[in-house]
């Protein structure tokens, strides 16, 4: 696929899955990559240098993607051929140990932000453009300590479906990619990290999902080959979710 020198946006684009997605879109021809990130300036600079080394112009936007200021800054750096909402956060704990403020924080960043980004960026996107959200298996399956993030990802996938229908007349495709267990720094926040890493034992593919696997799926969904894929969630988990 060639993005023909266009600009792309990846929220949470400076580490792990987001960085892999940004670099893949640059390899696909994007000449400019806008990377949203929360607070890790060192990782952001390293990601920007990687984008630069790959031949594209990096633009860094710092802050919580749930804030109006950050969404406005991201939109102002457009227009975009591809918008990827990969940024995710959340409180990882049992349902009865959560608080309303944890719900608001998690849902706002993971789900509401996608709607805000679409409102801000879609009007300037041309036919053939794509919006892709990054989800997780917790949207459909019950994972330990994952009630808040799982609910936010379920909401995210619902927003994807609505946007896919409403933006279709503009020629904009909207889909999601749902990853299995991906070994990134984000796993450090899970109290059952070791158990999750051992899930490779029940994964038919024989290994954990890597960030580049998610990036490849995003690349496909943004390509002309995915023209008739609308409002879908593509599961990339090596078959982890198949066994009973």
LOFIVO-743349 format. One record per residue: residue in three letters; y, x, z of N, C-alpha, C, O in turn; residue number from 1. Coordinates in nm, 2 decimals. Layout:
ala Y X Z Y X Z Y X Z Y X Z NUM;
...
//
This chain:
unk -0.12 0.08 0.00 0.00 0.00 0.00 0.12 0.09 0.00 0.13 0.19 0.06 1;
unk 0.23 0.04 -0.07 0.35 0.12 -0.07 0.46 0.02 -0.01 0.48 -0.09 -0.06 2;
unk 0.54 0.07 0.08 0.65 0.00 0.14 0.78 0.03 0.06 0.89 -0.02 0.10 3;
unk 0.77 0.11 -0.04 0.88 0.13 -0.13 1.01 0.17 -0.07 1.11 0.12 -0.10 4;
unk 1.00 0.27 0.02 1.13 0.32 0.08 1.20 0.22 0.17 1.32 0.23 0.19 5;
unk 1.13 0.12 0.23 1.19 0.02 0.31 1.20 0.06 0.45 1.15 0.17 0.49 6;
unk 1.27 -0.02 0.53 1.28 0.00 0.68 1.17 -0.09 0.75 1.14 -0.20 0.71 7;
unk 1.12 -0.03 0.86 1.02 -0.11 0.94 1.06 -0.10 1.08 1.13 0.00 1.12 8;
unk 1.03 -0.20 1.16 1.05 -0.20 1.30 0.92 -0.21 1.38 0.84 -0.30 1.35 9;
unk 0.91 -0.13 1.48 0.79 -0.14 1.57 0.84 -0.13 1.71 0.89 -0.03 1.76 10;
unk 0.83 -0.24 1.79 0.86 -0.24 1.93 0.75 -0.17 2.00 0.63 -0.18 1.96 11;
unk 0.79 -0.11 2.11 0.68 -0.03 2.18 0.63 0.08 2.08 0.51 0.11 2.08 12;
unk 0.72 0.14 2.00 0.67 0.22 1.89 0.67 0.37 1.92 0.65 0.44 1.82 13;
unk 0.68 0.41 2.04 0.69 0.56 2.06 0.57 0.62 2.13 0.56 0.74 2.14 14;
unk 0.47 0.53 2.17 0.35 0.58 2.23 0.23 0.50 2.19 0.24 0.39 2.14 15;
unk 0.11 0.56 2.20 -0.01 0.49 2.18 -0.03 0.41 2.05 0.00 0.47 1.94 16;
unk -0.06 0.29 2.06 -0.08 0.20 1.94 0.05 0.19 1.86 0.04 0.20 1.74 17;
unk 0.16 0.17 1.93 0.29 0.15 1.85 0.32 0.28 1.77 0.36 0.26 1.65 18;
unk 0.31 0.39 1.83 0.33 0.52 1.75 0.24 0.53 1.63 0.28 0.57 1.52 19;
unk 0.11 0.50 1.65 0.02 0.50 1.54 0.05 0.41 1.43 0.04 0.44 1.31 20;
unk 0.10 0.29 1.47 0.14 0.19 1.37 0.27 0.24 1.29 0.27 0.23 1.17 21;
unk 0.36 0.30 1.36 0.48 0.35 1.30 0.45 0.46 1.20 0.50 0.46 1.08 22;
unk 0.36 0.55 1.24 0.33 0.66 1.15 0.25 0.61 1.03 0.26 0.66 0.92 23;
unk 0.16 0.51 1.05 0.09 0.45 0.94 0.18 0.38 0.84 0.16 0.40 0.72 24;
unk 0.28 0.31 0.89 0.37 0.24 0.80 0.46 0.35 0.72 0.50 0.32 0.61 25;
unk 0.49 0.46 0.78 0.56 0.57 0.71 0.47 0.62 0.60 0.51 0.65 0.49 26;
unk 0.34 0.64 0.64 0.25 0.69 0.54 0.23 0.59 0.42 0.20 0.63 0.31 27;
unk 0.26 0.46 0.45 0.25 0.36 0.35 0.38 0.36 0.26 0.38 0.28 0.17 28;
unk 0.48 0.44 0.30 0.59 0.44 0.21 0.73 0.41 0.28 0.83 0.42 0.21 29;
unk 0.72 0.36 0.40 0.85 0.33 0.47 0.93 0.46 0.48 0.88 0.56 0.52 30;
unk 1.06 0.45 0.45 1.15 0.56 0.46 1.23 0.56 0.59 1.30 0.66 0.62 31;
unk 1.22 0.46 0.67 1.30 0.45 0.79 1.22 0.37 0.89 1.17 0.26 0.86 32;
unk 1.20 0.42 1.01 1.13 0.35 1.11 1.21 0.34 1.24 1.25 0.43 1.30 33;
unk 1.24 0.21 1.28 1.31 0.18 1.40 1.21 0.16 1.51 1.12 0.08 1.50 34;
unk 1.22 0.24 1.61 1.12 0.24 1.72 1.19 0.19 1.85 1.28 0.26 1.90 35;
unk 1.14 0.08 1.90 1.19 0.03 2.03 1.10 0.09 2.14 0.98 0.10 2.12 36;
unk 1.17 0.12 2.25 1.09 0.17 2.36 1.16 0.13 2.49 1.28 0.10 2.49 37;
unk 1.09 0.14 2.60 1.14 0.09 2.73 1.22 0.20 2.80 1.34 0.18 2.83 38;
unk 1.15 0.31 2.84 1.23 0.41 2.92 1.18 0.56 2.91 1.25 0.64 2.95 39;
unk 1.07 0.58 2.84 1.02 0.72 2.84 1.09 0.80 2.72 1.05 0.79 2.61 40;
unk 1.20 0.86 2.76 1.28 0.93 2.66 1.21 1.05 2.59 1.22 1.07 2.47 41;
unk 1.13 1.12 2.67 1.05 1.23 2.61 0.96 1.19 2.51 0.95 1.24 2.40 42;
unk 0.88 1.08 2.54 0.78 1.03 2.44 0.86 0.98 2.32 0.81 0.99 2.20 43;
unk 0.98 0.92 2.34 1.05 0.86 2.23 1.10 0.98 2.13 1.09 0.96 2.01 44;
unk 1.15 1.09 2.19 1.19 1.20 2.11 1.07 1.26 2.03 1.09 1.30 1.92 45;
unk 0.96 1.27 2.10 0.84 1.32 2.03 0.79 1.23 1.92 0.76 1.28 1.81 46;
unk 0.80 1.10 1.94 0.77 1.01 1.83 0.86 1.02 1.71 0.83 1.01 1.60 47;
unk 0.99 1.03 1.75 1.09 1.04 1.64 1.07 1.17 1.56 1.09 1.16 1.44 48;
unk 1.03 1.28 1.63 1.01 1.40 1.55 0.88 1.38 1.46 0.88 1.44 1.35 49;
unk 0.78 1.31 1.51 0.66 1.29 1.43 0.70 1.21 1.31 0.65 1.23 1.20 50;
unk 0.78 1.11 1.32 0.83 1.02 1.21 0.91 1.11 1.11 0.89 1.10 0.99 51;
unk 0.99 1.19 1.17 1.08 1.28 1.08 0.99 1.38 1.00 1.01 1.40 0.88 52;
unk 0.89 1.43 1.07 0.80 1.53 1.01 0.71 1.46 0.90 0.67 1.53 0.80 53;
unk 0.69 1.33 0.91 0.62 1.26 0.81 0.71 1.22 0.69 0.66 1.16 0.59 54;
unk 0.84 1.25 0.70 0.92 1.22 0.59 1.01 1.10 0.59 1.07 1.06 0.49 55;
unk 1.02 1.04 0.71 1.11 0.92 0.72 1.21 0.94 0.83 1.21 1.04 0.91 56;
unk 1.31 0.86 0.83 1.42 0.86 0.92 1.39 0.78 1.05 1.36 0.66 1.03 57;
unk 1.39 0.84 1.17 1.36 0.76 1.29 1.49 0.71 1.35 1.59 0.77 1.34 58;
unk 1.48 0.59 1.40 1.59 0.53 1.48 1.53 0.48 1.61 1.44 0.40 1.61 59;
unk 1.59 0.53 1.72 1.54 0.49 1.85 1.63 0.39 1.92 1.75 0.40 1.92 60;
unk 1.57 0.28 1.97 1.65 0.18 2.05 1.58 0.16 2.18 1.46 0.12 2.19 61;
unk 1.65 0.19 2.29 1.60 0.19 2.42 1.63 0.07 2.50 1.74 0.01 2.49 62;
unk 1.53 0.01 2.57 1.56 -0.10 2.65 1.45 -0.21 2.65 1.36 -0.20 2.56 63;
unk 1.45 -0.30 2.73 1.35 -0.41 2.74 1.37 -0.51 2.62 1.48 -0.57 2.60 64;
unk 1.27 -0.52 2.54 1.28 -0.61 2.42 1.30 -0.75 2.46 1.33 -0.83 2.37 65;
unk 1.28 -0.79 2.59 1.31 -0.93 2.63 1.46 -0.95 2.65 1.50 -1.07 2.67 66;
unk 1.54 -0.85 2.64 1.69 -0.87 2.66 1.76 -0.90 2.53 1.72 -0.85 2.42 67;
unk 1.86 -0.98 2.54 1.94 -1.02 2.42 2.00 -0.89 2.36 2.01 -0.88 2.24 68;
unk 2.05 -0.80 2.44 2.12 -0.68 2.39 2.02 -0.60 2.30 2.06 -0.56 2.19 69;
unk 1.90 -0.58 2.35 1.81 -0.50 2.28 1.77 -0.57 2.15 1.76 -0.50 2.04 70;
unk 1.74 -0.70 2.15 1.70 -0.77 2.03 1.82 -0.76 1.93 1.79 -0.74 1.81 71;
unk 1.94 -0.77 1.98 2.06 -0.76 1.89 2.07 -0.62 1.82 2.10 -0.61 1.70 72;
unk 2.04 -0.52 1.90 2.05 -0.38 1.85 1.93 -0.36 1.74 1.96 -0.30 1.64 73;
unk 1.82 -0.41 1.77 1.71 -0.40 1.68 1.74 -0.47 1.55 1.71 -0.42 1.44 74;
unk 1.79 -0.59 1.56 1.82 -0.67 1.44 1.93 -0.60 1.36 1.93 -0.60 1.24 75;
unk 2.03 -0.54 1.43 2.14 -0.48 1.36 2.10 -0.36 1.28 2.16 -0.32 1.18 76;
unk 1.98 -0.30 1.32 1.93 -0.18 1.25 1.85 -0.22 1.12 1.81 -0.13 1.05 77;
unk 1.84 -0.35 1.09 1.76 -0.39 0.98 1.85 -0.39 0.85 1.95 -0.32 0.85 78;
unk 1.81 -0.46 0.75 1.70 -0.55 0.74 1.56 -0.48 0.72 1.56 -0.36 0.69 79;
unk 1.45 -0.55 0.75 1.32 -0.49 0.76 1.23 -0.55 0.66 1.24 -0.67 0.62 80;
unk 1.14 -0.47 0.61 1.02 -0.52 0.53 0.91 -0.56 0.62 0.83 -0.65 0.59 81;
unk 0.90 -0.49 0.73 0.79 -0.52 0.83 0.85 -0.52 0.97 0.93 -0.42 1.01 82;
unk 0.82 -0.62 1.05 0.85 -0.62 1.19 0.72 -0.63 1.27 0.64 -0.72 1.25 83;
unk 0.69 -0.53 1.36 0.57 -0.53 1.44 0.61 -0.54 1.59 0.68 -0.46 1.64 84;
unk 0.57 -0.65 1.65 0.60 -0.66 1.80 0.47 -0.61 1.87 0.38 -0.69 1.89 85;
unk 0.48 -0.49 1.91 0.37 -0.42 1.98 0.40 -0.40 2.13 0.31 -0.39 2.21 86;
unk 0.53 -0.40 2.17 0.57 -0.38 2.31 0.50 -0.48 2.40 0.49 -0.60 2.37 87;
unk 0.44 -0.43 2.51 0.37 -0.52 2.60 0.39 -0.46 2.74 0.39 -0.34 2.76 88;
unk 0.39 -0.55 2.84 0.40 -0.51 2.98 0.33 -0.62 3.06 0.28 -0.71 3.00 89;
unk 0.33 -0.61 3.19 0.27 -0.71 3.27 0.22 -0.66 3.40 0.20 -0.54 3.42 90;
unk 0.20 -0.76 3.49 0.15 -0.73 3.62 0.00 -0.75 3.62 -0.05 -0.86 3.58 91;
unk -0.08 -0.65 3.65 -0.23 -0.66 3.65 -0.28 -0.68 3.79 -0.29 -0.58 3.87 92;
unk -0.31 -0.80 3.82 -0.37 -0.83 3.95 -0.43 -0.97 3.95 -0.41 -1.05 3.85 93;
unk -0.52 -1.00 4.05 -0.58 -1.14 4.05 -0.48 -1.25 4.05 -0.37 -1.23 4.10 94;
unk -0.52 -1.36 4.00 -0.43 -1.48 3.98 -0.36 -1.52 4.11 -0.24 -1.55 4.11 95;
unk -0.44 -1.52 4.22 -0.38 -1.57 4.35 -0.28 -1.46 4.41 -0.22 -1.49 4.51 96;
unk -0.28 -1.35 4.35 -0.19 -1.24 4.41 -0.06 -1.23 4.32 0.02 -1.14 4.34 97;
unk -0.05 -1.31 4.22 0.07 -1.31 4.13 0.19 -1.39 4.19 0.17 -1.47 4.28 98;
unk 0.30 -1.36 4.14 0.42 -1.44 4.18 0.49 -1.49 4.06 0.47 -1.44 3.95 99;
unk 0.58 -1.59 4.07 0.65 -1.65 3.96 0.73 -1.54 3.88 0.74 -1.55 3.76 100;
unk 0.79 -1.45 3.95 0.87 -1.35 3.88 0.78 -1.26 3.80 0.82 -1.21 3.69 101;
unk 0.65 -1.24 3.84 0.56 -1.16 3.75 0.53 -1.24 3.62 0.52 -1.18 3.52 102;
unk 0.52 -1.37 3.64 0.49 -1.45 3.52 0.61 -1.44 3.42 0.59 -1.42 3.30 103;
unk 0.73 -1.45 3.47 0.85 -1.45 3.39 0.86 -1.32 3.32 0.89 -1.31 3.20 104;
unk 0.84 -1.21 3.39 0.85 -1.07 3.34 0.75 -1.06 3.22 0.79 -1.01 3.11 105;
unk 0.63 -1.09 3.24 0.52 -1.07 3.15 0.54 -1.16 3.02 0.53 -1.11 2.91 106;
unk 0.56 -1.29 3.05 0.57 -1.38 2.93 0.70 -1.35 2.85 0.69 -1.36 2.73 107;
unk 0.80 -1.31 2.91 0.93 -1.29 2.84 0.91 -1.17 2.74 0.95 -1.18 2.63 108;
unk 0.85 -1.06 2.79 0.84 -0.94 2.71 0.73 -0.95 2.61 0.75 -0.91 2.49 109;
unk 0.62 -1.02 2.64 0.51 -1.02 2.55 0.51 -1.13 2.45 0.46 -1.11 2.34 110;
unk 0.56 -1.25 2.49 0.56 -1.36 2.40 0.70 -1.41 2.35 0.72 -1.42 2.23 111;
unk 0.78 -1.44 2.45 0.92 -1.49 2.41 0.99 -1.39 2.32 1.06 -1.43 2.23 112;
unk 0.97 -1.26 2.34 1.04 -1.16 2.26 1.00 -1.17 2.12 1.09 -1.14 2.03 113;
unk 0.88 -1.21 2.09 0.84 -1.22 1.94 0.93 -1.33 1.88 0.98 -1.31 1.77 114;
unk 0.95 -1.44 1.95 1.03 -1.55 1.89 1.17 -1.51 1.88 1.24 -1.54 1.78 115;
unk 1.22 -1.44 1.98 1.36 -1.39 1.97 1.38 -1.29 1.85 1.48 -1.29 1.78 116;
unk 1.28 -1.20 1.84 1.29 -1.11 1.73 1.28 -1.18 1.59 1.36 -1.14 1.50 117;
unk 1.20 -1.28 1.58 1.19 -1.35 1.45 1.32 -1.42 1.42 1.37 -1.42 1.31 118;
unk 1.38 -1.48 1.52 1.51 -1.55 1.50 1.62 -1.45 1.46 1.70 -1.48 1.37 119;
unk 1.61 -1.33 1.51 1.72 -1.23 1.48 1.69 -1.16 1.35 1.79 -1.11 1.29 120;
unk 1.57 -1.14 1.31 1.54 -1.05 1.19 1.50 -1.13 1.07 1.53 -1.08 0.96 121;
unk 1.43 -1.24 1.08 1.38 -1.31 0.97 1.49 -1.36 0.87 1.46 -1.35 0.75 122;
unk 1.61 -1.40 0.91 1.71 -1.44 0.81 1.74 -1.34 0.71 1.78 -1.37 0.59 123;
unk 1.73 -1.21 0.74 1.76 -1.10 0.65 1.64 -1.04 0.58 1.66 -0.95 0.49 124;
unk 1.52 -1.09 0.61 1.40 -1.04 0.55 1.38 -1.11 0.41 1.40 -1.23 0.39 125;
unk 1.33 -1.03 0.31 1.31 -1.08 0.18 1.17 -1.13 0.16 1.08 -1.09 0.24 126;
unk 1.15 -1.21 0.06 1.01 -1.26 0.03 0.92 -1.14 0.01 0.95 -1.04 -0.05 127;
unk 0.80 -1.15 0.07 0.70 -1.04 0.07 0.70 -0.96 0.20 0.61 -0.88 0.22 128;
unk 0.79 -0.99 0.29 0.80 -0.92 0.42 0.69 -0.98 0.51 0.64 -1.09 0.49 129;
unk 0.67 -0.90 0.62 0.57 -0.94 0.71 0.61 -0.92 0.86 0.69 -0.83 0.89 130;
unk 0.57 -1.01 0.94 0.58 -0.99 1.09 0.44 -0.99 1.14 0.36 -1.08 1.11 131;
unk 0.41 -0.89 1.23 0.28 -0.88 1.29 0.30 -0.86 1.44 0.38 -0.78 1.48 132;
unk 0.22 -0.93 1.51 0.22 -0.92 1.66 0.09 -0.85 1.70 -0.02 -0.87 1.64 133;
unk 0.10 -0.77 1.81 -0.02 -0.71 1.86 -0.07 -0.78 1.98 0.00 -0.79 2.08 134;
unk -0.19 -0.84 1.98 -0.24 -0.92 2.09 -0.36 -0.84 2.15 -0.38 -0.72 2.13 135;
unk -0.44 -0.91 2.23 -0.56 -0.85 2.30 -0.66 -0.96 2.32 -0.63 -1.08 2.31 136;
unk -0.78 -0.91 2.35 -0.89 -1.00 2.37 -0.87 -1.10 2.49 -0.93 -1.20 2.50 137;
unk -0.78 -1.05 2.58 -0.76 -1.14 2.70 -0.69 -1.27 2.67 -0.68 -1.35 2.75 138;
unk -0.65 -1.29 2.54 -0.59 -1.42 2.50 -0.69 -1.52 2.50 -0.66 -1.64 2.51 139;
unk -0.82 -1.49 2.47 -0.93 -1.58 2.46 -1.04 -1.56 2.56 -1.11 -1.66 2.60 140;
unk -1.05 -1.44 2.61 -1.16 -1.41 2.71 -1.10 -1.38 2.84 -0.99 -1.34 2.86 141;
unk -1.18 -1.41 2.95 -1.13 -1.38 3.08 -1.17 -1.24 3.12 -1.28 -1.20 3.13 142;
unk -1.06 -1.16 3.14 -1.08 -1.02 3.18 -1.02 -1.00 3.33 -0.93 -1.07 3.37 143;
unk -1.08 -0.92 3.40 -1.05 -0.90 3.54 -0.90 -0.86 3.56 -0.85 -0.77 3.49 144;
unk -0.83 -0.93 3.65 -0.69 -0.90 3.68 -0.59 -0.92 3.57 -0.48 -0.87 3.57 145;
unk -0.63 -1.00 3.47 -0.56 -1.00 3.34 -0.49 -1.14 3.32 -0.45 -1.17 3.21 146;
unk -0.48 -1.22 3.42 -0.44 -1.36 3.40 -0.30 -1.37 3.34 -0.28 -1.45 3.25 147;
unk -0.20 -1.29 3.38 -0.07 -1.29 3.33 -0.06 -1.24 3.19 0.00 -1.30 3.10 148;
unk -0.12 -1.13 3.17 -0.11 -1.07 3.03 -0.19 -1.15 2.94 -0.15 -1.18 2.82 149;
unk -0.31 -1.20 2.98 -0.39 -1.29 2.89 -0.32 -1.41 2.85 -0.32 -1.45 2.74 150;
unk -0.25 -1.48 2.95 -0.18 -1.60 2.92 -0.06 -1.57 2.82 -0.03 -1.64 2.73 151;
unk 0.00 -1.45 2.84 0.11 -1.41 2.75 0.07 -1.39 2.61 0.13 -1.42 2.51 152;
unk -0.05 -1.33 2.60 -0.11 -1.30 2.47 -0.15 -1.43 2.40 -0.14 -1.44 2.28 153;
unk -0.20 -1.52 2.48 -0.24 -1.65 2.42 -0.11 -1.72 2.36 -0.11 -1.78 2.26 154;
unk 0.00 -1.72 2.44 0.12 -1.77 2.40 0.17 -1.70 2.27 0.22 -1.76 2.18 155;
unk 0.16 -1.57 2.27 0.20 -1.49 2.16 0.13 -1.53 2.03 0.19 -1.55 1.92 156;
unk 0.00 -1.55 2.04 -0.08 -1.60 1.92 -0.04 -1.74 1.88 -0.04 -1.76 1.76 157;
unk 0.00 -1.82 1.97 0.05 -1.95 1.93 0.18 -1.94 1.86 0.20 -2.01 1.76 158;
unk 0.27 -1.86 1.91 0.40 -1.84 1.84 0.37 -1.79 1.70 0.44 -1.83 1.60 159;
unk 0.27 -1.70 1.68 0.24 -1.65 1.55 0.21 -1.76 1.45 0.25 -1.76 1.34 160;
unk 0.13 -1.85 1.50 0.08 -1.96 1.41 0.20 -2.05 1.37 0.22 -2.09 1.25 161;
unk 0.29 -2.08 1.47 0.41 -2.16 1.43 0.50 -2.09 1.34 0.55 -2.15 1.24 162;
unk 0.52 -1.96 1.36 0.61 -1.88 1.28 0.55 -1.87 1.14 0.62 -1.88 1.04 163;
unk 0.42 -1.86 1.13 0.36 -1.85 1.00 0.38 -1.97 0.91 0.41 -1.95 0.79 164;
unk 0.38 -2.08 0.97 0.41 -2.21 0.89 0.56 -2.22 0.86 0.60 -2.25 0.75 165;
unk 0.64 -2.19 0.96 0.79 -2.22 0.94 0.85 -2.11 0.85 0.95 -2.14 0.79 166;
unk 0.80 -1.99 0.85 0.86 -1.88 0.77 0.79 -1.87 0.63 0.84 -1.80 0.55 167;
unk 0.69 -1.94 0.61 0.62 -1.94 0.48 0.71 -1.97 0.36 0.71 -1.91 0.26 168;
unk 0.80 -2.08 0.37 0.89 -2.10 0.26 0.99 -1.99 0.23 1.04 -1.98 0.12 169;
unk 1.01 -1.90 0.32 1.09 -1.78 0.30 1.02 -1.67 0.24 1.08 -1.57 0.20 170;
unk 0.88 -1.69 0.22 0.80 -1.58 0.17 0.77 -1.47 0.27 0.73 -1.36 0.23 171;
unk 0.78 -1.51 0.40 0.75 -1.41 0.51 0.61 -1.45 0.57 0.59 -1.56 0.61 172;
unk 0.52 -1.35 0.57 0.39 -1.37 0.63 0.39 -1.33 0.78 0.45 -1.23 0.81 173;
unk 0.32 -1.41 0.86 0.32 -1.38 1.01 0.17 -1.38 1.05 0.10 -1.48 1.03 174;
unk 0.12 -1.27 1.12 -0.01 -1.27 1.17 -0.02 -1.18 1.29 0.09 -1.13 1.34 175;
unk -0.13 -1.17 1.35 -0.15 -1.09 1.47 -0.28 -1.00 1.45 -0.37 -1.04 1.38 176;
unk -0.28 -0.89 1.53 -0.40 -0.81 1.54 -0.43 -0.80 1.69 -0.35 -0.77 1.77 177;
unk -0.56 -0.83 1.72 -0.60 -0.83 1.85 -0.70 -0.71 1.87 -0.81 -0.71 1.81 178;
unk -0.67 -0.62 1.96 -0.75 -0.50 1.98 -0.85 -0.52 2.09 -0.83 -0.60 2.19 179;
unk -0.96 -0.45 2.09 -1.05 -0.44 2.20 -1.00 -0.34 2.30 -0.87 -0.32 2.31 180;
unk -1.08 -0.27 2.37 -1.04 -0.17 2.47 -1.00 -0.04 2.39 -1.08 0.02 2.32 181;
unk -0.87 -0.01 2.40 -0.82 0.10 2.33 -0.78 0.21 2.43 -0.70 0.18 2.53 182;
unk -0.83 0.33 2.42 -0.80 0.43 2.52 -0.67 0.49 2.50 -0.65 0.59 2.42 183;
unk -0.57 0.44 2.57 -0.43 0.49 2.57 -0.38 0.50 2.71 -0.46 0.46 2.80 184;
unk -0.26 0.55 2.73 -0.21 0.56 2.86 -0.20 0.43 2.94 -0.19 0.42 3.06 185;
unk -0.19 0.32 2.86 -0.18 0.18 2.92 -0.30 0.15 3.02 -0.28 0.08 3.11 186;
unk -0.41 0.21 2.99 -0.53 0.18 3.07 -0.51 0.24 3.22 -0.58 0.19 3.31 187;
unk -0.42 0.33 3.24 -0.40 0.38 3.37 -0.36 0.28 3.47 -0.37 0.29 3.59 188;
unk -0.30 0.17 3.42 -0.25 0.06 3.51 -0.36 -0.04 3.55 -0.34 -0.13 3.63 189;
unk -0.48 -0.02 3.50 -0.59 -0.11 3.53 -0.68 -0.06 3.64 -0.73 0.06 3.63 190;
unk -0.70 -0.13 3.75 -0.78 -0.08 3.86 -0.92 -0.06 3.82 -1.00 0.02 3.88 191;
unk -0.97 -0.13 3.71 -1.11 -0.12 3.67 -1.12 -0.04 3.54 -1.20 -0.06 3.45 192;
unk -1.03 0.06 3.53 -1.02 0.15 3.41 -1.16 0.21 3.37 -1.20 0.20 3.26 193;
unk -1.22 0.27 3.47 -1.35 0.34 3.44 -1.45 0.24 3.38 -1.53 0.27 3.29 194;
unk -1.46 0.12 3.44 -1.55 0.02 3.39 -1.52 -0.02 3.25 -1.61 -0.04 3.17 195;
unk -1.39 -0.03 3.22 -1.35 -0.07 3.08 -1.38 0.04 2.98 -1.43 0.01 2.87 196;
unk -1.37 0.17 3.02 -1.40 0.27 2.93 -1.55 0.28 2.91 -1.60 0.32 2.80 197;
unk -1.63 0.24 3.01 -1.78 0.23 2.99 -1.82 0.12 2.89 -1.94 0.11 2.86 198;
unk -1.72 0.03 2.85 -1.76 -0.08 2.76 -1.81 -0.03 2.63 -1.86 -0.11 2.55 199;
unk -1.79 0.10 2.60 -1.84 0.15 2.47 -1.99 0.14 2.47 -2.05 0.13 2.36 200;
unk -2.06 0.13 2.58 -2.20 0.11 2.59 -2.25 -0.02 2.53 -2.36 -0.03 2.48 201;
unk -2.16 -0.12 2.53 -2.20 -0.25 2.47 -2.12 -0.28 2.34 -2.12 -0.40 2.30 202;
unk -2.06 -0.18 2.29 -1.98 -0.21 2.16 -2.07 -0.17 2.04 -2.11 -0.05 2.03 203;
unk -2.10 -0.26 1.96 -2.19 -0.23 1.84 -2.14 -0.11 1.76 -2.23 -0.04 1.71 204;
unk -2.01 -0.09 1.75 -1.97 0.02 1.66 -2.00 0.16 1.73 -1.99 0.26 1.66 205;
unk -2.03 0.16 1.86 -2.06 0.28 1.92 -1.95 0.36 1.97 -1.97 0.48 2.02 206;
unk -1.83 0.31 1.97 -1.71 0.39 2.02 -1.60 0.29 2.05 -1.61 0.17 2.01 207;
unk -1.51 0.33 2.13 -1.39 0.25 2.16 -1.30 0.24 2.04 -1.30 0.33 1.95 208;
unk -1.21 0.14 2.04 -1.11 0.13 1.94 -1.01 0.24 1.96 -0.97 0.27 2.07 209;
unk -0.96 0.30 1.85 -0.85 0.40 1.85 -0.72 0.34 1.80 -0.73 0.24 1.72 210;
unk -0.61 0.39 1.84 -0.48 0.34 1.79 -0.48 0.33 1.64 -0.42 0.24 1.58 211;
unk -0.54 0.43 1.57 -0.53 0.43 1.43 -0.61 0.31 1.37 -0.58 0.27 1.26 212;
unk -0.71 0.26 1.44 -0.78 0.14 1.39 -0.69 0.02 1.39 -0.69 -0.06 1.29 213;
unk -0.61 0.00 1.49 -0.51 -0.11 1.50 -0.41 -0.09 1.39 -0.37 -0.19 1.32 214;
unk -0.36 0.03 1.37 -0.26 0.06 1.27 -0.31 0.03 1.13 -0.24 -0.02 1.05 215;
unk -0.44 0.06 1.10 -0.50 0.03 0.97 -0.50 -0.12 0.95 -0.47 -0.17 0.83 216;
unk -0.53 -0.20 1.05 -0.53 -0.35 1.04 -0.39 -0.40 1.01 -0.37 -0.49 0.93 217;
unk -0.29 -0.35 1.08 -0.15 -0.39 1.06 -0.11 -0.36 0.92 -0.05 -0.44 0.85 218;
unk -0.15 -0.24 0.87 -0.12 -0.20 0.73 -0.17 -0.30 0.63 -0.10 -0.33 0.54 219;
unk -0.30 -0.33 0.65 -0.36 -0.43 0.56 -0.28 -0.56 0.56 -0.26 -0.62 0.46 220;
unk -0.25 -0.61 0.68 -0.19 -0.74 0.69 -0.05 -0.74 0.63 0.01 -0.85 0.59 221;
unk 0.01 -0.62 0.62 0.14 -0.61 0.55 0.14 -0.59 0.40 0.24 -0.58 0.34 222;
unk 0.02 -0.57 0.35 0.00 -0.54 0.21 -0.02 -0.67 0.13 -0.05 -0.78 0.18 223;
unk 0.01 -0.66 0.00 -0.01 -0.77 -0.09 -0.15 -0.83 -0.09 -0.17 -0.95 -0.12 224;
unk -0.25 -0.74 -0.05 -0.39 -0.79 -0.05 -0.41 -0.90 0.06 -0.51 -0.98 0.05 225;
unk -0.32 -0.91 0.15 -0.33 -1.01 0.26 -0.24 -1.13 0.23 -0.20 -1.20 0.33 226;
unk -0.20 -1.15 0.11 -0.11 -1.26 0.07 -0.15 -1.39 0.13 -0.06 -1.47 0.17 227;
unk -0.28 -1.42 0.13 -0.32 -1.55 0.17 -0.37 -1.56 0.31 -0.44 -1.65 0.35 228;
unk -0.34 -1.46 0.39 -0.37 -1.46 0.53 -0.25 -1.49 0.61 -0.15 -1.41 0.61 229;
unk -0.25 -1.61 0.67 -0.13 -1.66 0.74 -0.16 -1.72 0.87 -0.25 -1.80 0.89 230;
unk -0.09 -1.67 0.97 -0.11 -1.73 1.11 -0.24 -1.70 1.17 -0.28 -1.77 1.26 231;
unk -0.30 -1.59 1.13 -0.43 -1.55 1.18 -0.43 -1.44 1.28 -0.33 -1.36 1.28 232;
unk -0.53 -1.43 1.37 -0.54 -1.32 1.46 -0.66 -1.24 1.42 -0.78 -1.28 1.44 233;
unk -0.64 -1.12 1.37 -0.75 -1.03 1.32 -0.80 -0.95 1.44 -0.72 -0.87 1.50 234;
unk -0.93 -0.97 1.48 -0.98 -0.90 1.59 -1.04 -0.76 1.55 -1.12 -0.76 1.46 235;
unk -0.99 -0.66 1.61 -1.04 -0.52 1.58 -1.09 -0.47 1.71 -1.02 -0.40 1.79 236;
unk -1.22 -0.49 1.73 -1.28 -0.45 1.86 -1.42 -0.38 1.85 -1.49 -0.36 1.95 237;
unk -1.46 -0.34 1.72 -1.58 -0.28 1.71 -1.70 -0.37 1.74 -1.81 -0.32 1.75 238;
unk -1.68 -0.50 1.74 -1.78 -0.59 1.78 -1.80 -0.61 1.93 -1.90 -0.68 1.97 239;
unk -1.71 -0.56 2.01 -1.73 -0.57 2.15 -1.74 -0.71 2.20 -1.81 -0.74 2.29 240;
unk -1.66 -0.81 2.14 -1.66 -0.94 2.19 -1.78 -1.03 2.13 -1.79 -1.15 2.16 241;
unk -1.87 -0.97 2.06 -1.98 -1.05 2.00 -2.10 -1.07 2.09 -2.14 -1.19 2.10 242;
unk -2.15 -0.97 2.16 -2.27 -1.00 2.25 -2.23 -1.09 2.36 -2.12 -1.10 2.41 243;
unk -2.33 -1.17 2.40 -2.32 -1.26 2.51 -2.31 -1.19 2.65 -2.30 -1.25 2.75 244;
//
